[in-house]
Amino acid sequence: MNLPRQPILLTPGPLTTSDRTRDAMLRDWGSWDGDFNQITARVRRETLRIVHGEDTHECVPLQGSGTFSVEAAIGTLVPRDGHVLVPNNGAYCQRIMKICRALGRRHQSIDYPEDTQVKPADIDRVLAADPSITHVALVHCETGAGVLNPLHEIAMVVAKHGRSLIVDAMSSFGAIDIDARQTPFDAVVAASGKCLEGVPGMGFVIVRRSVLERCEGNSHSLAMDLYDQWAYMNRTTQWRFTPPTHVVAALDQAIAQYIEEGGLEARGARYARNCRALIDGMAELGFRPFLDPSIQAPIIVTFHAPDDPAYDFKTFYQEVKKRGYILYPGKLTQIETFRVGCIGHFGEAGIPGAVAAIADTLKAMGISQVSPKALA
Ligand SMILES: *Cc1c(COP(=O)(O)O)cnc(C)c1O
């Protein structure tokens, strides 16, 4: 078998990046340097363009992993006497609730099973019944199971009630269309190391300018205050506090390749092809996806684990890794699953190669019962 030198990451961030993106990190930058601050400005401008927010919104970058930016968005946009509604269909929704709890922001949830979408009609009903709710915090693609939530319909409902919408679009930004000209939102949160195929280390929040201007003093935190980060950046062109210089330079290069590839349409189509090839290839081995295809986002696919006593995830993971691919454990509480990402810089052979590695692993582990017994 011809092993790739580095394994392909089929994980939804960190993910496989291109040589060009990694090469962009082979240079050191000073945080005061004009050339570096032009890179920051370009990253802000281009990410804003992806959601067509140039006229209405501002991009505020922030150091840290994606969760830092979600927390900063909640802390900066939701005033201390605000009240957040979290439609909850998975692990990342629950993380938002945890953030609200940690920040002392009042919140409530509408709970759904992990294999269903959030329903706009439920949000409509809850907002109508409770005028104290000021914000809705939605996860666009719930990366826990891979469910795509109906962002546009929910945004229309939230706007109808005159409330504020904060969207965790971490795993969809750049691959699934979000258009600020048509879909009303006050904040969309994303990060460098997901569908833009940069390296991890920074997030960014696309915030409605008229909302951001009124956010001074909301944040409980200095480092996580997006208003302060924005105001400082506007004044100085610099980041407040040490910027993740190499990460910014890599993201800039990754965005250049994103544009060359054909932008959102091309990126989304490539991921959709990966997703289809993955589900079809795995079906031939007997694997069944956890979700109905109608609600599956083309980002990450959850599969039922083989129903065979010879299976355990750790061995399975190690064996697939030996064959050049990195899988992701399941994130569901009730049933045994594993996940395979469809995103990242790898060629069209990546998914068939991964399916072949999984087939080979099943043989090596002596696993014959792949589908759940009830369906076999
Ligand atoms: C990746 C991701 C995050 C951020 O996770 P980090 O580990 O902090 O980078 C948040 N929300 C969703 C939906 C994600 O997929």
The ligand as a Gaussian input file, in Angstrom:
#p B3LYP/6-31G(d) Opt

LIG

0 1
 C      -15.897000      23.461000      15.599000
 C      -17.126000      24.058000      16.136000
 C      -17.095000      24.998000      17.182000
 C      -15.819000      25.470000      17.837000
 O      -15.128000      24.456000      18.439000
 P      -13.634000      24.736000      18.941000
 O      -13.213000      23.395000      19.437000
 O      -13.675000      25.755000      19.974000
 O      -12.869000      25.193000      17.737000
 C      -18.279000      25.575000      17.577000
 N      -19.434000      25.251000      17.008000
 C      -19.522000      24.344000      16.010000
 C      -20.847000      24.051000      15.407000
 C      -18.366000      23.720000      15.535000
 O      -18.439000      22.819000      14.538000

